[in-house]
Amino acid sequence: MPIGSNFIRPEIAGLEPYTPILPLDVLATRLGLPIEQLVKLDANENPYGPSPRALAAMAGGHRPMVHIYPDPEHTRLRAALADYTGQPVERILCGAGADELIDLILRLCIAPGDTVIDCPPTFGMYSFDTSVNGGRVATVVRRPDFSLDLEGIERAVAATGAKILFLTAPNNPTGNLLPPADLERLLQLPLLVVVDEAYVEFAGVGQGFGAQVGQYENLAVLRTFSKWAGLAGLRVGYGLLPEWLAAQLWKIKQPYNVSVAAQEAAIASLADREHLLANVARIVAERERLLPLLAELPFLRPIPSAANFILCRVEGRSARELKLALERQGVLLRHYSTPLLRDYVRVSIGTPAQSEALLASLQALAT
């Protein structure tokens, strides 16, 4: 046995690594294709990119400050977020993407052996980070229509004494919304409910639960600039948190966790939200155009979505083989190896031109 194994926590040694999506240059090299030939629809990225004002902010007057550590309290960014969300700055904490905040909440709240409720199919980082932090995952599988099994969650909480429940709204990768009545019922349980709203801007005006933070002591909401603002590569997200949770998270976050560039780009994005939300509207319009076109293919059953992606059930052939066949043509979709999603592929919404390239490749495979 290697000597290093003596120093590794057993639950980490047996942990299956999370599988991230690779960047364009790495994928192009691996596939032997030029970057410009790739149609990247596998990671829910924004095809229109960041705000021009965000790019200018990173290249402009604050550039000489790169040699100085970033503001550890994200003062200007939190003030801009307070204006954007209507929540006071005391309830706002920023992170290196919402992913960092998921990990921080788990590190703060669970001791080894504590239980977290996970409702797959959903974002894989909840169960992954729970295991990394020594917690136990209680799995409550969603119903066939991907709605939550509320009774199952309630039974799991009663049986395990779970401390945290993670929910994504709209859910990733299924795209369905979280009904307010369902959340209201779950907030009556004796645990922290964390609602991950990474895709909320694509769900329409009035969606989301950020305004309710502070009304419930056990509700936290996470959001990101990766999707709607096109800043996935800069890693900047934020939490809307009850004061008790925010105060404790400040103790354990890394001091300089959000870079100078990320803070400047996020502030500029909020100032240019009209431009960015117009791009969101273009993505939503393309989602609605693409859905019935995918449904015309004999081997796909797309599911209506409130996010910037569409999950499709593959029928009559292997979903994995379909993904690989498209990949050989430079069209990149997401496929999951988990049993619940083995027969599905997820299509990120791109530009109309990218949609047409996808449809052409799919139609060629249908013949």
NUTOR-335553 format. One record per residue (C-alpha): residue number from 0; x, y, z. Coordinates in pm, whole numbers, padded with zeros to 5 digits. Example, Ala and Ser with C-alpha at 12.3 -4.5 7.8 and 13.67 -1.06 7.14 Angstrom:
<recs>
[rec 0, [01230, -00450, 00780]]
[rec 1, [01367, -00106, 00714]]
</recs>
This chain:
<recs>
[rec 0, [00000, 00000, 00000]]
[rec 1, [00147, 00344, -00093]]
[rec 2, [00271, 00536, 00211]]
[rec 3, [00054, 00833, 00114]]
[rec 4, [-00259, 00634, 00183]]
[rec 5, [-00181, 00655, 00555]]
[rec 6, [-00246, 01029, 00548]]
[rec 7, [-00570, 01038, 00346]]
[rec 8, [-00914, 01046, 00504]]
[rec 9, [-01090, 00719, 00415]]
[rec 10, [-01400, 00895, 00278]]
[rec 11, [-01178, 01096, 00040]]
[rec 12, [-00980, 00793, -00073]]
[rec 13, [-01302, 00628, -00183]]
[rec 14, [-01459, 00940, -00334]]
[rec 15, [-01540, 00944, -00705]]
[rec 16, [-01397, 01265, -00859]]
[rec 17, [-01635, 01525, -00995]]
[rec 18, [-01618, 01540, -01377]]
[rec 19, [-01594, 01899, -01499]]
[rec 20, [-01645, 02024, -01854]]
[rec 21, [-01322, 02100, -02041]]
[rec 22, [-01245, 02437, -02208]]
[rec 23, [-01254, 02487, -02582]]
[rec 24, [-00880, 02474, -02647]]
[rec 25, [-00839, 02146, -02460]]
[rec 26, [-01142, 01995, -02632]]
[rec 27, [-01024, 02108, -02975]]
[rec 28, [-00683, 01946, -02921]]
[rec 29, [-00840, 01625, -02791]]
[rec 30, [-01083, 01601, -03085]]
[rec 31, [-00830, 01711, -03346]]
[rec 32, [-01061, 01989, -03465]]
[rec 33, [-01009, 02366, -03496]]
[rec 34, [-01167, 02567, -03215]]
[rec 35, [-01382, 02764, -03458]]
[rec 36, [-01546, 02438, -03573]]
[rec 37, [-01670, 02345, -03224]]
[rec 38, [-02032, 02405, -03125]]
[rec 39, [-02002, 02409, -02746]]
[rec 40, [-02340, 02337, -02591]]
[rec 41, [-02230, 02127, -02294]]
[rec 42, [-02176, 02363, -01998]]
[rec 43, [-02468, 02611, -01993]]
[rec 44, [-02237, 02900, -02075]]
[rec 45, [-02364, 03228, -02215]]
[rec 46, [-02298, 03234, -02592]]
[rec 47, [-02305, 03615, -02600]]
[rec 48, [-02031, 03659, -02342]]
[rec 49, [-01990, 03937, -02086]]
[rec 50, [-02103, 04295, -02095]]
[rec 51, [-01873, 04529, -02291]]
[rec 52, [-01863, 04741, -01977]]
[rec 53, [-01735, 04441, -01781]]
[rec 54, [-01455, 04391, -02032]]
[rec 55, [-01370, 04760, -02018]]
[rec 56, [-01369, 04755, -01637]]
[rec 57, [-01113, 04476, -01631]]
[rec 58, [-00892, 04654, -01884]]
[rec 59, [-00943, 05009, -01756]]
[rec 60, [-00863, 05228, -01463]]
[rec 61, [-00836, 04954, -01201]]
[rec 62, [-00572, 04759, -01391]]
[rec 63, [-00280, 04908, -01187]]
[rec 64, [-00444, 04771, -00870]]
[rec 65, [-00387, 04408, -00971]]
[rec 66, [-00071, 04400, -00760]]
[rec 67, [-00283, 04484, -00451]]
[rec 68, [-00496, 04218, -00280]]
[rec 69, [-00869, 04245, -00360]]
[rec 70, [-01119, 04389, -00115]]
[rec 71, [-01187, 04103, 00128]]
[rec 72, [-01530, 04245, 00213]]
[rec 73, [-01638, 04302, -00150]]
[rec 74, [-01764, 04643, -00038]]
[rec 75, [-01856, 04798, -00372]]
[rec 76, [-01984, 04472, -00518]]
[rec 77, [-02208, 04403, -00219]]
[rec 78, [-02348, 04756, -00239]]
[rec 79, [-02430, 04701, -00607]]
[rec 80, [-02587, 04364, -00524]]
[rec 81, [-02797, 04523, -00250]]
[rec 82, [-02937, 04758, -00514]]
[rec 83, [-02994, 04470, -00757]]
[rec 84, [-03158, 04229, -00510]]
[rec 85, [-03325, 04461, -00261]]
[rec 86, [-03151, 04281, 00025]]
[rec 87, [-02929, 04469, 00275]]
[rec 88, [-02552, 04428, 00247]]
[rec 89, [-02548, 04246, 00581]]
[rec 90, [-02722, 03952, 00415]]
[rec 91, [-02488, 03934, 00115]]
[rec 92, [-02167, 03733, 00091]]
[rec 93, [-01968, 03688, -00230]]
[rec 94, [-01773, 03384, -00338]]
[rec 95, [-01555, 03240, -00611]]
[rec 96, [-01868, 03122, -00787]]
[rec 97, [-02167, 02983, -00603]]
[rec 98, [-01964, 02660, -00579]]
[rec 99, [-01743, 02811, -00311]]
[rec 100, [-02048, 02912, -00109]]
[rec 101, [-02190, 02558, -00128]]
[rec 102, [-01867, 02427, 00019]]
[rec 103, [-01849, 02701, 00284]]
[rec 104, [-02204, 02635, 00404]]
[rec 105, [-02128, 02265, 00437]]
[rec 106, [-01799, 02328, 00618]]
[rec 107, [-01976, 02558, 00858]]
[rec 108, [-02284, 02349, 00932]]
[rec 109, [-02202, 01981, 00917]]
[rec 110, [-01976, 01771, 01136]]
[rec 111, [-01849, 01432, 01017]]
[rec 112, [-02145, 01198, 00994]]
[rec 113, [-02411, 01469, 00970]]
[rec 114, [-02669, 01426, 00695]]
[rec 115, [-02753, 01642, 00392]]
[rec 116, [-03062, 01581, 00177]]
[rec 117, [-02998, 01555, -00198]]
[rec 118, [-03277, 01531, -00458]]
[rec 119, [-03140, 01389, -00782]]
[rec 120, [-03132, 01431, -01066]]
[rec 121, [-02980, 01766, -00973]]
[rec 122, [-02649, 01953, -00957]]
[rec 123, [-02378, 01708, -00856]]
[rec 124, [-02177, 01942, -00636]]
[rec 125, [-02418, 01911, -00341]]
[rec 126, [-02352, 01542, -00286]]
[rec 127, [-01986, 01575, -00389]]
[rec 128, [-01910, 01855, -00142]]
[rec 129, [-02105, 01679, 00132]]
[rec 130, [-01880, 01377, 00094]]
[rec 131, [-01567, 01594, 00082]]
[rec 132, [-01672, 01748, 00414]]
[rec 133, [-01732, 01412, 00579]]
[rec 134, [-02111, 01427, 00568]]
[rec 135, [-02365, 01162, 00476]]
[rec 136, [-02596, 01206, 00177]]
[rec 137, [-02959, 01105, 00214]]
[rec 138, [-03092, 01067, -00140]]
[rec 139, [-03458, 01144, -00212]]
[rec 140, [-03509, 01083, -00584]]
[rec 141, [-03740, 01319, -00770]]
[rec 142, [-04067, 01196, -00912]]
[rec 143, [-04092, 01085, -01279]]
[rec 144, [-04188, 01442, -01380]]
[rec 145, [-03879, 01565, -01186]]
[rec 146, [-04090, 01737, -00919]]
[rec 147, [-03980, 01697, -00558]]
[rec 148, [-04095, 01404, -00348]]
[rec 149, [-04206, 01621, -00056]]
[rec 150, [-04323, 01331, 00158]]
[rec 151, [-03996, 01150, 00092]]
[rec 152, [-03797, 01453, 00201]]
[rec 153, [-04000, 01485, 00518]]
[rec 154, [-03948, 01117, 00600]]
[rec 155, [-03573, 01147, 00535]]
[rec 156, [-03542, 01448, 00764]]
[rec 157, [-03731, 01269, 01041]]
[rec 158, [-03523, 00952, 01001]]
[rec 159, [-03178, 01111, 00973]]
[rec 160, [-03196, 01447, 01152]]
[rec 161, [-03057, 01607, 00837]]
[rec 162, [-02913, 01956, 00873]]
[rec 163, [-02928, 02090, 00516]]
[rec 164, [-03145, 02049, 00207]]
[rec 165, [-03013, 02174, -00129]]
[rec 166, [-03257, 02264, -00406]]
[rec 167, [-03186, 02413, -00749]]
[rec 168, [-03448, 02645, -00899]]
[rec 169, [-03475, 02609, -01194]]
[rec 170, [-03333, 02263, -01142]]
[rec 171, [-03021, 02155, -01327]]
[rec 172, [-03030, 01949, -01547]]
[rec 173, [-03409, 01911, -01572]]
[rec 174, [-03504, 02279, -01608]]
[rec 175, [-03822, 02268, -01396]]
[rec 176, [-03917, 02534, -01142]]
[rec 177, [-03965, 02501, -00768]]
[rec 178, [-04328, 02580, -00682]]
[rec 179, [-04353, 02840, -00402]]
[rec 180, [-04594, 02616, -00210]]
[rec 181, [-04335, 02336, -00210]]
[rec 182, [-04068, 02565, -00070]]
[rec 183, [-04309, 02699, 00192]]
[rec 184, [-04378, 02344, 00309]]
[rec 185, [-04009, 02251, 00320]]
[rec 186, [-03920, 02562, 00519]]
[rec 187, [-04130, 02422, 00803]]
[rec 188, [-03874, 02143, 00847]]
[rec 189, [-03600, 02178, 01113]]
[rec 190, [-03310, 02222, 00871]]
[rec 191, [-03140, 02484, 00654]]
[rec 192, [-03292, 02506, 00304]]
[rec 193, [-03042, 02632, 00044]]
[rec 194, [-03199, 02732, -00288]]
[rec 195, [-02945, 02754, -00570]]
[rec 196, [-03075, 03006, -00826]]
[rec 197, [-02792, 02987, -01078]]
[rec 198, [-03044, 03003, -01365]]
[rec 199, [-03313, 03224, -01217]]
[rec 200, [-03268, 03509, -01465]]
[rec 201, [-03381, 03274, -01746]]
[rec 202, [-03700, 03178, -01561]]
[rec 203, [-03887, 03505, -01611]]
[rec 204, [-03976, 03814, -01412]]
[rec 205, [-04096, 03743, -01062]]
[rec 206, [-03927, 03406, -01029]]
[rec 207, [-03686, 03335, -00747]]
[rec 208, [-03694, 03345, -00371]]
[rec 209, [-03431, 03606, -00290]]
[rec 210, [-03687, 03852, -00153]]
[rec 211, [-03790, 03597, 00110]]
[rec 212, [-03446, 03573, 00267]]
[rec 213, [-03477, 03728, 00611]]
[rec 214, [-03842, 03628, 00639]]
[rec 215, [-03732, 03272, 00720]]
[rec 216, [-03436, 03201, 00946]]
[rec 217, [-03363, 02877, 00762]]
[rec 218, [-03368, 03002, 00399]]
[rec 219, [-03052, 03084, 00204]]
[rec 220, [-03037, 03167, -00169]]
[rec 221, [-02729, 03132, -00390]]
[rec 222, [-02676, 03304, -00725]]
[rec 223, [-02399, 03343, -00981]]
[rec 224, [-02271, 03574, -01255]]
[rec 225, [-02159, 03274, -01462]]
[rec 226, [-02476, 03226, -01665]]
[rec 227, [-02679, 03544, -01717]]
[rec 228, [-02376, 03777, -01704]]
[rec 229, [-02136, 03560, -01904]]
[rec 230, [-01863, 03558, -01638]]
[rec 231, [-01817, 03182, -01594]]
[rec 232, [-01442, 03211, -01640]]
[rec 233, [-01403, 03467, -01362]]
[rec 234, [-01580, 03265, -01089]]
[rec 235, [-01800, 03511, -00902]]
[rec 236, [-02124, 03435, -00720]]
[rec 237, [-02307, 03550, -00411]]
[rec 238, [-02537, 03437, -00135]]
[rec 239, [-02844, 03603, 00009]]
[rec 240, [-02831, 03476, 00365]]
[rec 241, [-03000, 03516, 00701]]
[rec 242, [-02782, 03731, 00927]]
[rec 243, [-02687, 03446, 01161]]
[rec 244, [-02553, 03241, 00870]]
[rec 245, [-02373, 03531, 00702]]
[rec 246, [-02196, 03628, 01026]]
[rec 247, [-02056, 03277, 01072]]
[rec 248, [-01957, 03232, 00707]]
[rec 249, [-01750, 03552, 00723]]
[rec 250, [-01534, 03378, 00984]]
[rec 251, [-01431, 03092, 00758]]
[rec 252, [-01419, 03226, 00403]]
[rec 253, [-01076, 03284, 00252]]
[rec 254, [-00993, 03655, 00296]]
[rec 255, [-00928, 03734, -00071]]
[rec 256, [-01162, 03484, -00233]]
[rec 257, [-01297, 03703, -00517]]
[rec 258, [-01030, 03849, -00744]]
[rec 259, [-00992, 04214, -00840]]
[rec 260, [-01093, 04133, -01199]]
[rec 261, [-01400, 03937, -01091]]
[rec 262, [-01522, 04211, -00859]]
[rec 263, [-01476, 04483, -01118]]
[rec 264, [-01646, 04278, -01390]]
[rec 265, [-01940, 04192, -01165]]
[rec 266, [-01992, 04555, -01061]]
[rec 267, [-01984, 04665, -01425]]
[rec 268, [-02226, 04386, -01519]]
[rec 269, [-02479, 04506, -01266]]
[rec 270, [-02445, 04859, -01403]]
[rec 271, [-02503, 04720, -01754]]
[rec 272, [-02785, 04485, -01661]]
[rec 273, [-03015, 04615, -01937]]
[rec 274, [-02769, 04492, -02200]]
[rec 275, [-02723, 04158, -02026]]
[rec 276, [-03092, 04098, -01966]]
[rec 277, [-03152, 04166, -02336]]
[rec 278, [-02912, 03878, -02406]]
[rec 279, [-03103, 03666, -02154]]
[rec 280, [-03420, 03740, -02353]]
[rec 281, [-03246, 03627, -02672]]
[rec 282, [-03145, 03300, -02506]]
[rec 283, [-03498, 03242, -02377]]
[rec 284, [-03641, 03309, -02724]]
[rec 285, [-03396, 03063, -02875]]
[rec 286, [-03486, 02804, -02611]]
[rec 287, [-03853, 02832, -02706]]
[rec 288, [-03771, 02812, -03078]]
[rec 289, [-03543, 02510, -03037]]
[rec 290, [-03769, 02297, -02817]]
[rec 291, [-04028, 02203, -03084]]
[rec 292, [-03754, 02154, -03344]]
[rec 293, [-03581, 01899, -03121]]
[rec 294, [-03917, 01730, -03064]]
[rec 295, [-03948, 01667, -03439]]
[rec 296, [-03653, 01426, -03426]]
[rec 297, [-03778, 01067, -03383]]
[rec 298, [-03521, 00977, -03114]]
[rec 299, [-03548, 01285, -02888]]
[rec 300, [-03807, 01381, -02627]]
[rec 301, [-03714, 01730, -02504]]
[rec 302, [-03848, 01851, -02170]]
[rec 303, [-03978, 02209, -02134]]
[rec 304, [-03729, 02420, -01942]]
[rec 305, [-03715, 02748, -01751]]
[rec 306, [-03335, 02764, -01772]]
[rec 307, [-03077, 02812, -02048]]
[rec 308, [-03070, 02444, -02141]]
[rec 309, [-03303, 02165, -02250]]
[rec 310, [-03284, 01809, -02120]]
[rec 311, [-03374, 01551, -02383]]
[rec 312, [-03460, 01186, -02338]]
[rec 313, [-03298, 00971, -02606]]
[rec 314, [-03516, 00686, -02729]]
[rec 315, [-03431, 00391, -02950]]
[rec 316, [-03055, 00443, -02927]]
[rec 317, [-02780, 00498, -02673]]
[rec 318, [-02766, 00851, -02535]]
[rec 319, [-02393, 00813, -02476]]
[rec 320, [-02332, 00700, -02834]]
[rec 321, [-02540, 00993, -02962]]
[rec 322, [-02326, 01231, -02757]]
[rec 323, [-02005, 01076, -02894]]
[rec 324, [-02132, 01078, -03255]]
[rec 325, [-02210, 01450, -03227]]
[rec 326, [-01876, 01513, -03060]]
[rec 327, [-01693, 01365, -03358]]
[rec 328, [-01864, 01635, -03566]]
[rec 329, [-01759, 01905, -03322]]
[rec 330, [-02102, 01942, -03157]]
[rec 331, [-02070, 01913, -02780]]
[rec 332, [-02359, 01815, -02553]]
[rec 333, [-02366, 01694, -02192]]
[rec 334, [-02427, 01330, -02110]]
[rec 335, [-02439, 01182, -01760]]
[rec 336, [-02325, 00839, -01651]]
[rec 337, [-02557, 00830, -01350]]
[rec 338, [-02841, 00574, -01376]]
[rec 339, [-03115, 00837, -01345]]
[rec 340, [-02985, 01026, -01651]]
[rec 341, [-02819, 00755, -01857]]
[rec 342, [-03083, 00791, -02130]]
[rec 343, [-03064, 01172, -02150]]
[rec 344, [-02851, 01445, -02305]]
[rec 345, [-02858, 01811, -02204]]
[rec 346, [-02839, 02084, -02467]]
[rec 347, [-02721, 02430, -02362]]
[rec 348, [-02893, 02712, -02548]]
[rec 349, [-02655, 02882, -02787]]
[rec 350, [-02696, 03128, -03070]]
[rec 351, [-02941, 03056, -03353]]
[rec 352, [-02642, 02962, -03570]]
[rec 353, [-02525, 02710, -03311]]
[rec 354, [-02876, 02567, -03290]]
[rec 355, [-02884, 02520, -03666]]
[rec 356, [-02549, 02340, -03658]]
[rec 357, [-02682, 02113, -03383]]
[rec 358, [-03004, 02039, -03574]]
[rec 359, [-02816, 01965, -03894]]
[rec 360, [-02593, 01714, -03715]]
[rec 361, [-02890, 01552, -03540]]
[rec 362, [-03087, 01527, -03864]]
[rec 363, [-02789, 01363, -04035]]
[rec 364, [-02782, 01102, -03759]]
[rec 365, [-03155, 01042, -03799]]
[rec 366, [-03119, 00916, -04156]]
</recs>
